[in-house]
Amino acid sequence: MSIHENLLGGPAPTHLPDEPGPRELLAADVAPAEVAAKYPTSSLAWAQLADEAFEGGRVIESYAYARTGYHRGLDALRRAGWKGHGPVPFEHEPNRGFLRALHALARAAQAIGEKEEYERCSTFLRDSSPTAAETLG
């Protein structure tokens, strides 16, 4: 038996590669729109845009930003070997942009009354990372 074998029988956790650029710019208070323009594949930048739009009462903008971050994150997960299910640990910081975008998409869907999308995204978040669901919820 390999030391890396998953004894529970499910897929191994997916860990996205680190992309410090967007995180460092956002930490330096660079506008999220500038960060998204410089790093358009960064789920973190789109999640930040979604959060700011939601906090500003611009729910449709938040939904659009969150959906972009979500799809960018799905692309990154697939490139990292994710097969459509399995853990995406919140504890691994590079995963947080995708998880934040997924949470933001659920939140915006709920706000506009899109119940099925809200439930799908909420379940996906809990299944991917119970820690993210608890922390972001």
C-alpha positions as CSV (number, residue, x, y, z in Angstrom):
1,M,0.0,0.0,0.0
2,S,1.3,3.4,-0.9
3,I,1.6,6.1,1.7
4,H,-0.5,8.4,-0.5
5,E,-3.3,6.0,-1.1
6,N,-6.8,7.3,-0.1
7,L,-8.1,4.7,2.4
8,L,-11.6,6.0,2.2
9,G,-11.9,5.1,-1.5
10,G,-12.8,8.6,-2.7
11,P,-10.8,10.9,-5.0
12,A,-7.7,12.6,-3.5
13,P,-8.1,16.2,-2.6
14,T,-7.4,18.7,-5.4
15,H,-4.8,21.3,-4.7
16,L,-4.6,24.2,-7.2
17,P,-1.2,25.6,-7.9
18,D,-0.2,28.7,-6.1
19,E,-0.6,32.0,-8.0
20,P,0.7,34.6,-5.6
21,G,0.4,37.5,-8.0
22,P,-3.4,38.2,-7.6
23,R,-3.3,37.6,-3.8
24,E,-0.3,40.0,-3.4
25,L,-2.0,42.7,-5.4
26,L,-5.3,42.4,-3.6
27,A,-3.4,42.5,-0.3
28,A,-1.7,45.7,-1.5
29,D,-5.2,47.3,-2.0
30,V,-4.9,47.2,-5.8
31,A,-8.5,47.5,-7.2
32,P,-10.0,44.0,-7.9
33,A,-10.9,45.1,-11.4
34,E,-7.3,45.9,-12.1
35,V,-6.2,42.5,-10.7
36,A,-8.9,40.7,-12.8
37,A,-7.7,42.5,-15.9
38,K,-4.1,41.6,-15.2
39,Y,-4.9,38.0,-14.1
40,P,-8.2,37.1,-15.9
41,T,-7.9,33.4,-14.9
42,S,-7.8,34.2,-11.2
43,S,-10.9,33.1,-9.4
44,L,-9.7,35.1,-6.4
45,A,-9.9,38.4,-8.3
46,W,-13.4,37.6,-9.6
47,A,-14.6,36.5,-6.1
48,Q,-13.4,39.8,-4.7
49,L,-15.3,41.7,-7.4
50,A,-18.4,39.6,-6.6
51,D,-18.1,40.3,-2.9
52,E,-17.7,44.1,-3.4
53,A,-20.6,44.2,-5.8
54,F,-22.8,42.3,-3.4
55,E,-21.9,44.4,-0.5
56,G,-22.7,47.5,-2.6
57,G,-26.2,46.1,-3.4
58,R,-25.3,45.3,-7.1
59,V,-26.5,41.7,-7.0
60,I,-26.6,41.1,-10.7
61,E,-23.0,42.3,-11.1
62,S,-22.1,40.1,-8.2
63,Y,-23.7,37.1,-9.9
64,A,-21.8,37.8,-13.1
65,Y,-18.5,38.2,-11.4
66,A,-19.0,35.1,-9.3
67,R,-20.0,33.0,-12.3
68,T,-16.8,34.1,-14.1
69,G,-14.7,33.2,-11.1
70,Y,-16.5,29.9,-10.7
71,H,-15.9,28.9,-14.3
72,R,-12.3,30.1,-14.2
73,G,-11.9,27.9,-11.1
74,L,-13.5,24.9,-12.8
75,D,-11.0,25.2,-15.6
76,A,-8.1,25.4,-13.1
77,L,-9.4,22.4,-11.1
78,R,-9.6,20.3,-14.3
79,R,-6.1,21.3,-15.2
80,A,-5.0,20.1,-11.7
81,G,-6.5,16.7,-12.3
82,W,-10.0,17.1,-10.7
83,K,-12.6,14.8,-12.3
84,G,-15.7,16.6,-11.4
85,H,-16.0,15.6,-7.7
86,G,-13.9,15.2,-4.6
87,P,-12.5,17.4,-2.0
88,V,-11.2,20.9,-2.7
89,P,-9.7,21.8,0.7
90,F,-10.2,25.4,1.9
91,E,-7.1,24.9,4.0
92,H,-5.0,25.0,0.8
93,E,-4.9,28.8,0.2
94,P,-4.8,28.6,-3.6
95,N,-8.2,26.8,-3.5
96,R,-9.9,29.7,-1.7
97,G,-10.5,31.9,-4.8
98,F,-12.6,29.1,-6.4
99,L,-14.4,28.3,-3.2
100,R,-15.1,32.0,-2.5
101,A,-16.5,32.4,-6.1
102,L,-18.7,29.3,-5.6
103,H,-20.0,30.8,-2.3
104,A,-20.6,34.2,-4.0
105,L,-22.5,32.5,-6.8
106,A,-24.7,30.7,-4.4
107,R,-25.3,33.9,-2.4
108,A,-26.2,35.9,-5.5
109,A,-28.4,33.1,-6.9
110,Q,-30.3,33.1,-3.6
111,A,-30.7,36.9,-3.7
112,I,-32.3,36.8,-7.1
113,G,-34.5,33.9,-6.3
114,E,-32.7,31.3,-8.4
115,K,-33.4,28.5,-6.0
116,E,-32.0,25.5,-8.0
117,E,-28.7,27.3,-8.7
118,Y,-28.5,28.3,-5.0
119,E,-29.1,24.8,-3.9
120,R,-26.7,23.3,-6.4
121,C,-23.9,25.7,-5.6
122,S,-24.4,25.4,-1.8
123,T,-24.3,21.6,-2.1
124,F,-21.2,21.8,-4.3
125,L,-19.5,24.0,-1.7
126,R,-20.3,21.7,1.2
127,D,-19.2,18.6,-0.8
128,S,-16.0,20.3,-1.9
129,S,-15.1,21.8,1.5
130,P,-17.1,21.6,4.7
131,T,-14.6,24.1,6.1
132,A,-15.3,26.6,3.3
133,A,-19.1,26.2,3.7
134,E,-18.8,26.9,7.4
135,T,-16.2,29.7,7.1
136,L,-17.8,31.6,4.2
137,G,-21.4,31.0,5.1
